[in-house]
Each structure stands twice: as C-alpha cells, then as structure tokens.
C-alpha cells in the first residue's frame, strides 16, 4: 500500500521503533535516565526556567538538591490573541491565584519539599506582567562543575519519559562556557521581573506547621497539612493583592514598561472578544470530542476504525454543527456541601460532627465549627447589630418587633444544619412536624429579602454569598419544568447535605395552585421526620401576597413577614454594601460548636419548649446560645432580639378576615336564634380564582378552628361563633347585647 505520509527525509525501507526522547550530550547522542540528567549526587544547586512543572517532579527529582530555584513561565498561546498582552498576562496570574493553582501546587508537595520551602531552600517564581517563554536548566556544585540543559522539555516526568507519545529534544552541555552566559542572563534580566508563586499567607501557614522543627526527620513524612476553606479564601485574596503590589513596585523602579498602564486601562476592550472566542472554542471542542468518540465501530467484537467513507460523512455532519449549534444557557446549580456526622462528634477534641469538603480536593473532609475569641465575637455581633440597625434607619415604619423578625430569620439559618437532630429529641413522631423544615419570608418587593438571603449565605461561609433564583431552578422539559424544579429541590433535601437551601422569589403558584406547594411541603416533611439521616432546611422568599397554604402545610412551615420597603438612596445602598463586605462566618462557626456541645450533652438541656401563646418554639436553644454569645462578648442583648416564635401566617389570616369584614359588613348575617353569624363564602369565587384553589377555600382554610361552628370544608354558609370571631379579628362585637348599666352610661 502506498504511504502518502513520508517526509523528504523518510525512506520506506522499513519501520523502526519510534524514540520520542532525543538526548544530545556534549554533541553526542546518549540514552540517559531522568536521575542521570538531574544528577543530585554530583550537583548541589538547581535553577530551572520552565513553562510548567509538576509537584511530583519536585518531590522525586529536585528536593534533594541543597537549593532549588524554579521559574514558571506561561504558554504564549494563552495571550497570543490579545491586543493587551501584558495586561492579559497580569490577569492570568491573578486568575491563577483566585483559582488556587499555587495552593494546589503546594498541597501536592511532599513533607520534605514543604520543609525546603519553609527553610528557603526551595523557591518558586513567576512574572506578574512579563511573558516568560524561555526554557533552560542550570546545575552546579561548589567544585566549579556545572551543567546546562536546553530543549523543549518542561519539568514533568512525561517530558522525559521514553514511553511517552510526546516528542522532546534535550541538549546537555557539561562544564561549558554557556553556563556563565545563561546564569548572567538570568541574574541581570529574568530575576528582575519575578515575584513569588507561593503566596506569603500560605508560606506563613507552612511555617507554623514547621515551628520548632530543625530537621525534617523530626516530622512524620506521611503527615498531611490541611488548609481550611477559610484560610483558602484569605490566601487567595492576599495573593491577588500581592501581585498588584509587585506590579506597582516594579513600575516605580522602571522594570515594567509604562505601556502596561494603558493596556490595563483598555483590557475591557478585548473582554468580549475573548468571551466570543471561548464560545466558539467550546462548540468546536464538543464537535471534536463527538468525532473522536464515533470513529470506532463499537458493534464489532474487536472494535476498529470505521471506513473512510463513513467517517467522511460523519465529519461533514459534525462540522456543519459548528455553524448552527447554539450555546445553551448555563444554569449554574452548584450545591455547596455541609455534612453532619453526629457519630463523629467530640467537642472535647474540637469536633462538632460537621464537615465541609476541601475546595482543593473532594476527597478531603475538613472539620467545621470552632469557638471564637471574645474579641472575634464582639466584632461579629457588632456587624450583625449594625445590619439590623440598617433596617431601623432605612426601612419605612420600622419597629423593633419588625427587627426581631429579621433576626428570627437569621436564627433559622443558624439552626438549619441541626433540624433533623432537633426533631429526633421529640419522642412522638407526630410532634416532630412542629419543627418546620420550610421557612418562608414574605413581603413586598424592595423590602430587602434578597439581600437578607445574601447575608444568610455569607454568614455560613459555605455558599460564598450565593443563593438560588426560583426561576433559574425551572426544569428543561416543556411539560414537566415545574415538576423537575421540585425534583431538584427534593434531591437536595434527601442527599444528607445540611447546608441550608436558600431560594429567592418563589412565585404565587407554589402557594395557591392545587397540589403544588401544599403537597410538596407535606410530603417532604412527612418523609424527613421518618429519616434518621441529617437533612437541610429550606429558606425561601416570596413577593406574593397569597401565602395561603392549607393548615397541614402551614404547620410544617414557618412564615415571617418582612415587607417594609427599604430606601433606594445611595446612602442606604452604601451602608448595606459595607455590611455585606464585613460579614463573615465567625458567629456561625461558634454557634455550630455550641449547638454541638448541647446535643452532645442533650440531657442537660430542654428540647420541647411549648408556650400557650406561640406553640412549640423550635428555636429555643438557638435563642439561648445567642444569649450566651452576647454575654461572653460583654454586649447587651439588643432590643430587637426575638424572645419568642412568631405566628405571622395566623396574623396574615386574621388581617385578611378583618379586612373582609370591614369591607363587606352587610354580607355577614347575624342569627338571633343561635347568636352566630354566617357568611356565604362562595361569594369570594364570583370574581376570580387562584390557579385552581378557589379564593373561598383559601379564606376557609385561614379560619382557626375555635371560631368555626362546624367544619368549613365544602360549606357554603360558614357559621362563626360571634364573640370568638370578633375577639380573633380584634374588633368590637357589634351584636353584643348591652347590659342595663351599659345602656344607662352609654358604654
């Protein structure tokens, strides 16, 4: 068969084994292992400039040098399309820090390499704004012997692996005058534009781990240093600032070109270009994957590449897709994890039983929850108090009773991870339903409910300030989109992730449509009370005025009204923006630890706190914990601290019936024989209908049992106990007969 792939240098005299690694040492071809190339027995010092390096390579081949200095460059392909290449390179370096690439590099270093980093024997550099595409390696010892390595290979095992499919050329010069030339070039040029790749905050953490350690033999080589997610955030923030500080310093020294300022100013110009290019690349990449996936005939016993004609047709069809394929909207439904393992709780050893997954490694669980210092608590409480005072300063018609509802909603968030355990403290399964799993925050638009969810999210430190939009949770199927939304939420509730589910702007359908919100709340609640595994709480906001769930669903949910519009002036916006930026998870971590202590010694605490006024207070222990926190911080309990559970759904029902009576008194008929009043509730259906649930049914369900003469279900004329009804709606009973003295004195 004719071979059409021969180059001018080829002959068809026969195929030989392909050698992908070509090594030339002092002008002669040699076959050298990685260990021989990077000869740590002969040389004591290493300096490498490379596009990329793997931590594994450092651990296996560089850590035994007395000193190792590594400069990580960048692939020029990443900036080749940018008209602002220096500014884009700066952006890429900041992006590396934000995405945690240096932290991942550090985590994969073994204990000896981390020890070398602490002692200054391992240094890793990058350039903030210069693009380094050089590649050379220098080694030397104190005897004057040296080695220079040039070529295409980066510092990875694959680059030097003879079995690799990657072609590399490596040129080695021993004791050559090239050594001094390259070393001088590095010192006088490259070294001037470098800054640390490993952030200083990470180095501080590394140093703490090796405190008082003089020799690497003093520490277990298999020990693992775990970086908390809180520390990860601090490292990334400070690292990004350090890069910009380095840029500023080098500009002042004249190391960087002034044109970078202009490029930074113009970097938004090519932002849209880059975004559009990425969209095209994503489409093209999908098509390329499809082509590769389908070139094999998988029906045959021994899979083989399909015929040329079949592949030609397939490729033609796939490539045509690039022209017409639309990029679907990306619905980011990432669910951050907080997991509760009561069996692993041991607060004496600082273990709450709560865990989060490391942002760097999904296989690493990090203990969650810890005591805060008095100073930390005082600062966190001050921020929280200021947040509530923001409602006082910028909300219409603020009262402390209103502020208490805002605080109450935050208590629900703090309590959320423990809801299953709190329910388990009640022996009777039916009574466990008195601990609501669904928290609904209702009120007019503009009352700060969405920003409240942001604060809740930020307070936990898990969701990074994020929450879900009800509309964004809608499914993709044309006829089952709403069902798929509930399926998504149900799956989250049943996956043992106790991170509170925060959802904004639930629509009116959920509350008013037959067999929608009612069934979902009742069925999920009933399912969960029988579940011995931890599950989360659901906290949602709604702008609808139609919080009209039937009684069985109201029992399983907790409704709080936050409905007073917040000023939209710049002062208010700046105030709440500053609050958001200063909120952290200090209080939540401390609260989780204290609640874990209580659950660990559950017999010492009260878990079934009932009051005649408010019923079962599922937040009782949460209130007690916050009282402890305020006391420890030596701060007074604020006047807007909620001491009891609220019944805003009952208040809403009461208000609706009061307004109905005041607006249509003549429709309420008093019966002299029985002393009852009657109302034809079907009149409410004459003008409208709430998505399948009639207005009449909504109002009937809103009546408390003690005011009803008979069952309201299916009734046309509802009978009401006169005295009890007017006491409930808090109006004077106009049918009450006056006593003799009242008639005389006109009372």
N, C-alpha and C positions, 0 to 999 in steps of 0.2 A: 504494500500500500504506500502511495506517495506521501511523504512527510512534508507538509507545507510550512512547518514551524521552525525550519533550520535557519540559523543566522548565517552571516557571511563567514563566521569562524567555525561553523559546525561541519562535521562530516557525518555521513550515515554509515560509518564503519562498525557501528555497534554502540549500544547504550552502556554507560558505566554508572556506578553508584554515585549519586549526587552528594557532593560535600557542600553544605550551606555555609560553613565557617571557614574563611580563608585567613590564615595567620602568617604574617611575614615578619620574621625577627632578624634584625640587622641584615636585611637583604636576602634572607633565605627562608624558604617555606618550612614551617615547623608545625608539629601537632602538640599543642600544649593544653593542659587542663586549666580550669579557672584558678585552681590553687597555685599553679605554677606561674600563671600570668600575674596574679596579685599575690606575690610571694611575701607573706608576712614574716617568714623566717629570716629572710635576707634584708628586707626593708622595714623601717620603723615608722615612717611617716607617709601619709597618703593625701593627695589633693586631686579631686575629680570635678570636672565640669561636664555635666550630662543633661540631656533633655529630661530624662526620667530615671528614678531609682526606686527599687522596691525595698521595704524594710527587711525583707527576708535576705536580700543580698548583703545588707549591712550586717545583719546578725551572723551570717555564715562566713563572710569573706573580709569584712573590714573592721570588726570590733576589736580584733587582737593587735591592730596597729596601735602604737603609742598615741599617735594623734591622727585623726581623720577629719578632713575638711571637704565638704561636698557642696557644690553649687548646682541648683536645679534650674535649668533653663525652661524654655517653652517652645512648643512646636509652632513655627511661623504660620502654619495653615490656619491657626486659630485667629490670627489677626490680619491675614492677607487681604480680606475683602473690606477692611475698614479704612476710611479716609483719615481717621483719627487714631492711627495705630498705637501711639504711645498711651493715649488716654484709655483706649480699649484694653491695652495690656494691664494698665493700672486697675481697671475694672475687673479683669480676670483674676488678678492677685487678691483683690478684696473678696471676690466671689469664692475663691479657694478657701479663704478663712471662714466666710459665712457658712459654707457647706461642710466645714470641718475637716478638710483634707489633711492639714498638718496634724490635727488631733488623731485622725485615723492612722497616720504615719507613725506617730509617737506610740499609740496603743499597740502597734504590731512589732515595735522594737522589743527585743528580749531584755531581761533584767540587767545583763552586763552592758548592753548598749545604752540603756537608760542611765545606768551608773556613769558611763563615759560622758553622756550628755551633761549630767549634773556636775562632773568634775572639769568640764570644759575641754575634754579630750575628743569629743565628737561635736562638730559644728556643721550646721546645715544652713545654706544661704539661698536667697533668691534676689532678683532685682525687681523693685516696685514698678519702674517705668521703662527700663531698657529691655529690649528683647534679646535674650542670650540664646544663640543657636550654635554656639561652639560646642565641641566635644573633644576633650583630651584629658588624660590622666597622668599624674606625676607621682613617682615614689622615690624615696631616698632614705639613706641612713647616715649615721654620724661619721662613717668612714669615708664619705665622699662618693659612694656608689649610688647610681641613680637609674631611673627607668622612665621613658616617655612612651605612652600608648596613644596612638591616633587611630581614627577609623570611624565606622558607622555605629558601633555597638554602644547601647546605653548600659547602665549598671543594673542589669537584671540577669537572672540565670538563663532565661530564654535566649538572650543575645549571645551567650557563649556556649549554648547547648548544641552539640554536633547533630543531635537528632531533630532539631527544630526545623520547621519549614521556612524559617525566616533567614534570608541571606545576609551575612555580615562580613565586612572586611576589617581586619585588625592588623595594625602595623606597629611593631615594637622596636624601640631604639634603647639599647643599654649603654650607659656612660657616654652619652652623646652631648655635643655642644647645644643640641636642641633643648635640653633640659633647662639650662640657664635662660635661654631665649623665652621659652614658654613661662617659666617662673617669673621672670621680669615682666612679661606681658600681663600676667595675672595680677601682680602686685601693683603695677602702675596704671592699669586700666580696669580690668574686671572688678577687682576688690573695691574700687572706689564707688561702685554703684550698687553694692549689695546691702541687704538687710536680713534679719533673722527670719527663717522659715518657721521655726518653732516659736510660738507666741510667748512673751515674757511671763504672762499669767500662768501658762502651762508649765514653764520652767520652775516657777515658784512652787507649784503643786508637786512637781517632780522632786524638788529639793527637800520639801517637807518629808517625803517618803524615805529619803536617804539621810535624814537628820541623825547625826552622831554615828553614821556608818563610815568607817575609814577604809574598809576593804570590802570588795564585792563578795568575798567568802562569808561575810557576816550576815548575809541575807539569803533566804531561800530562793533559788533560781526559778522555781515554779510559782512563786507568789505573783498575784495579779493586783495591779493598781487599778481600781475602778474610779472613774471620774463621774461625779453626779451630773444629772441633767442641768441642775442649777449652775454648777461650775462650767459646764459646756457653754451655756449662754454667756457667762461673764468672759470666758476665754475668747469667744468669737467677737464679742463687742469690742473688747480692748485691742484685739489683734487688728481689726479693721482700722481703729484709730491710730495704732502704731504705724501702719503702712502710710497713712496720710501724713503723720508726723515726720516720718523718714523722708517723704517727698518734699515737705516744707523745708527741712534742714538741708537737703541736698540742693534744692533750688537756691537757697541762701548762699551756699558755698560755690555755686556755679557749676555743680556736677551735672545737673539736668538742664536740658535746653529750655529756654523760655517759651518755646512754641507749645510746650505741653499745657500751659495755662490756656492758650487759645483752643487747643484740642479738647480740654476738659469742658470749656465753655460751650463747645459745639458738639459734644458727644451725643446729645439727643438727636442730632441730625440723622445719624445712621442707625438709630434705635429701631425705627420702623422697618428700615431696610433689612436689618438682621432678623427681626421677627418674621418678616415675609419669607426670607431665605430659609429660616428654620421650618416654616410650614411646608415649603416645597421639599426640603430635605426629608421631613417626616413622611410625606406622601411617597416620595421616591424610595425611601428606605423600606416602607411597608411593601411596596411592589417588588423590590429586590428580594426581600425575605420570601414572598409568595413564589417568585420564580424559582429560587433555590429549593424551596420545600416541594415543588411539584415536578422537578426534573427527574425524580426517581419513579420508576414503575413499581409501586408497592404491592401490586396484585400478584406478582410472580413470586415463586418460592424463594428464589435468590434475587433480591432487588437489584435492578440495573438501571442505567441512564436510558431514558426514552429515546426514540428515534429522532433524527434531525428535523423531519417534517412536523412531527407532533410538537416538539419544543419550539420550533419557529412560530407556529400558530399560537401557542400559549403565550410566548413572549410578546407577540404582537398585541394580543388582547390585554395583557397586563400593562404594557407601556402606554396603551391608549387610555388606561385608567388615570394616569398621571394628569392628563388634560382635563378630565371631567370629574375626578373624585373630589368631594367636598370634605373639609375637615369638620368633624362633628364637634359640637361644643363639649368642652371638657368639664364634666361635673366632678369637682373635687370633693369626694365624700370621705376624706381621710378621717379615721376614728382613732384618736389618741387613747392609749391604754392606761388604766389604773386598776390593779388587781388586788383582791382581798383574800388572803390565806390565813384565817384565824388560827389554824393548826400550827402555823409557824410564828405566832405572836409570842414575844418575850420582851416586854418593855424594860426589864432589868438589864437586858443586853441591847437596848435601843432598837428593838424590832417590833414595829406596830402590826405586822402582818400584811401591810400594804406594800405593793411593789410597782415600779414603773419599768418599762423596757428602755434599755440604753439607746440613745439616738444613734450611736455608732455601731452597735452590734445587737441584733434582735435576739440573740441567744443569751444575753446578759440581763439579769433582773437586778434592779437597784432598789434597796430598801427605801421606803418613802415615809416621811413623818419624823419630826425631831423637835425637841424642846428649844424654844428661843430664849435668849437672854432678856433680862428686864429692859435693857435699852432697846433691843430689837422690837420687843412687844410694844413699848411706848411709842416708837416711831410708826409702827404698822397701825396701831389704834388711832394715832393722830391723823394718818391719811384716811382711814375709814371714817372717822368722825367728820373730817372735812368734806368727804364725799356726801354724807347725809346733809351737812350744812349747806351744800350746794343746792339741794332741793329747797331748803328753807329760804335761801337767798334769791333763787331764780324761778321757783315754781309759783304759779298762781294759787292763791288761797291755801298756802301751806299751813298745816298744823302739826304738832308733834305726833298726833295719832297717825297722820299720813306718813311721817318719817319712820314711825315704827313698822309700817307695812314694808317699806323699802328694806329696813334692817331684817325683818322677818323673812323676806325672800332670800337674803344672803344666808341666814341660818339654815334655810332649806338646802342651799348649795353645800354648805359645810357638812350637813348631816347625811347627804345623799349616799356616800360610799358605804354607810353602815346600815342602810334601811333594812336589809334582809336580817341582820343580826338583831336589830331593834324589834322587828316583828317576831323573831324567834323567842324573845323574852316573854311574850304573851302566850300562856299555855293553851287557851282556847283559839282554835284556828279562825273561827268567825270573827273574833275580836281583832285579829291581825289586820283586817281590812280597814280598821280605824286609823291605821298608819298609811296615809296616802302615798301613792307612787307617782302620781301625776300632779305637778304644780302648775297652775295656770295663772299667769299675770295678765290682767285685762285692763283696758282703758283706751282713751282716745290716742290717736297718732300725735307724736310730738311731746309725749309725756316722759320720755327718757327710758322707755322699756328696752329698746335695742341696746342703748349704751349700758344699761344695767346688766344685760347678758354679757357684754364685753368685760365689764368689771368682774362678774362672776367667773368668767373664763380666766381672766388674768389672776384672780385671787387663788385659783387652784394651782396655777403654774404649769398645768398639763396641756391645756388647749391653746396656749400661746395667744390668748385673746380672741380665738376663733369661736364661732358658733354656726349653726346651720340655718339656712333660709327654708321655710316650709315649701316654697315654690320650687326651690332647687332640688328637693327630695322627690319630686314627682317622677314616676317611672317613665319608661320609654314606650311601652305598649299603648297603642291608640285607645283601646277599650279598657285597659286594666291599669292605667297610670296611677290612679289613686290607691288602688289595692296594692300595687308594688311599693308605693311610698310607705304604707303601713307595714308591709312585709319587711322593708329595710329597717324600720324602727324596731319592729318585733325581734328581728335577728340581733340587733344591737343589745336589746334588753336581755336576751337569753344567752349571750356569749360570755358571761362571767366577768365582763369589763364594767367596773363600778364607777367609772368616770361619768359624772352627770351629763345627760344628753340635753343640750341647750338648743332650742329651736325658736326662731323668730317669725312672727306674723302668721300664725295659724289662721286659716280662713274660716268664715262663718259656717261653711258646710259641715265641718268637723263637729260643731256643737248642735246644729239644727237638723241635719239630714238624718232620716230614719236609718237605723242600723249602721251608722258610721262611727262617730266618736264614742257613742254610748257603748256599742258592742266591743270596740277596741279596748276601751278603758276597763270595762267589766271583765272581759275575757283574759286580758293580760294580767290584771290584778289577781284574779282567781287562780290563774296558772302559777304566778310567782309565790303566792302565800303557801303553796304546797311544795315549793322548791327549796331544797336545803343548800343550794349553791348561791353565792352572792350575786346580786344583780343591781343595776343602776336606777337612779331616779330620773324622771323626765321633767324638764322645766321648759315651758313654752309661753310665749307672749301672743296676745291677740288684740286686734283693734276692734273686733266685733262687739256690739252691744248685746249680742244674743248668746250670752253664756247661759244656756237653758237646758243643761243636761238633766236627764231623769234622776230621781233620788238615788238609785243604786249606783249611778256613775258619779254623782256628787259626793257620795260617801267615800269613794275611792280616789277622789281628787281634792285638791286644796286650792281655792280661788282667792286671789289677792287683787284688790283694785288699786292700780297706780295710774291715775287718769288726769293728773293736773299738768297742763301744758307748761313746758319749760321755755323760758325766754330764749329767743334766737339771736340775741345781740352778740357782738364779738367778745364782750367781757365774759359772758356765760360760756361760750364755746371754748375760750382760752382756759377758763377755770377747770372745766371738766376734762379738757385735754391734758392739763398738768396733773390732775388727779390720776388719770389713766396711766400716764407715764411713770408715776411714783408708786403705783400699786404693785405689790409682789406677793409671793405665796408664803411669807413668814407666818401669818396668822393661821393659814390652812394647815401648814406642816405642824405647827404647835397644837392646833385643835385636834388633828388626827392622832397625835401622840397621846393627848389627854383622854380622848374618847377610847383609845385602845386600852389605856390603863383602867378605865371604868369597866369596860367589857371584860377585861382580864380578872377583875375583882367584882363581878356583877352583883354578887350577894350583898355588897356594901352599899348599893345604890338602888333608888326607886325607879322602876321602869314602866309602871302602869298608872300614870298620874292623870286622874279624871277630875274634872270640876263640873259642877252643875251648869255653870254659865257657858263654858267653852267645849265641854265634852273631853275627849281624850287629847292630851297635849303631847304629841309625838316629838316635840322639840324641847321637852322639859330639861333633859340632860344637856342639850346643846346650850340652853339658856344658862344653866348652872356653870358650864365650862367657861362661857364668856364672862360671867361674873367673876370667876377665878382669875381670868386673864387680866381684866381691868384692875382687880385688886392687886395682883402681883406687879403690875406696871405702875401702881400707886396713882391710878387715874380714877376719877369718879364715874359711876355708871351714868351714861348720858340720859337726858330726859326722854329721848326718843328710842330708848331700849325697850323692846317688846317683852312684857312680862307674861303674856298670855297668848293663846291661839286665837286667830280671828275667824269670823264666820261671814266673810264678805259675800258668799253666794246667798246666804239667808238674808243678808242686808239688801242685796240686789232684788231678791224676790219680794221682800217687804216693800221696797221702794216702787217696784212695778205695780203691785196691787194698790198701794196708796194713791199712785198717780191715776190708776184705772178708776178708783172710786171717786177721786176728786174731779175727774174729767167726765164722768157719766153717772152721777148720783142717782138719777131717775131710773137707771137700769137695775139698781139694787132694790129689791122689793121686800118690805118688812111684813112678816106674817104675824098678825095679832094673836092668833090661836096658839102658835108654838113659841113665839118670841124669837124665831130665827129669821135671818134674811136669806133671800135666794137671788141667784144671778144666773141668767141664761148665757152660759159660757160659749155657746155655739155662735153668738153674735160676733165673736172675735174672728171667726173664719170668713166673714162676709166680704172683706176687702183684700185679704192676702193670705198667702200660705207659705210657710217657711220650708221650702225644699222637701216636702214630704211629711214633715212633722208639723201639724197644724198649730196655729197660734193658741187655739183653745187648749190643746194638750200641753203646750209649754206653760201656760198660766196655771192649769190644773195641777201639774207636777210641782209647781212652785209653792203650793199651799202646804203649811205644816199640818200634820195630822190632827193636832189638838184643836184646830179651828173648824174642822170639817165635821158635819153632822153624820154623813155617810161616805162611802167610797166615791171618789171623784172620777174613777175610770169609766168611761162610756156614758157618764151622766150628762144630761142637757142642762137641767137646772141644778146648780150646786147649792146645797144647803150649808149655811155657815152659822156657828154659834155667835150670836151678836156681840156679847161682851168680849169674848176671846178674840174675835176678828178685829175689833177696833183697838183693843189693847195691843194686838200684834202690829197693826199698821200705825200705831201711836197717834190716833186721832180720837177726839171726843165722840162718845156714842150718842148720836142724835135721837135714838129711840129709847134711851134710858128714861124711865119714868121718875119724875122728881118727887121727893118726899114733901110732906106738909111744910116743914121748915124751909126747904129749898124754894118752895113756891112763894112763901112769905118774903124771904130775904132775896129772892131773885137769883139764886145760885143755880 
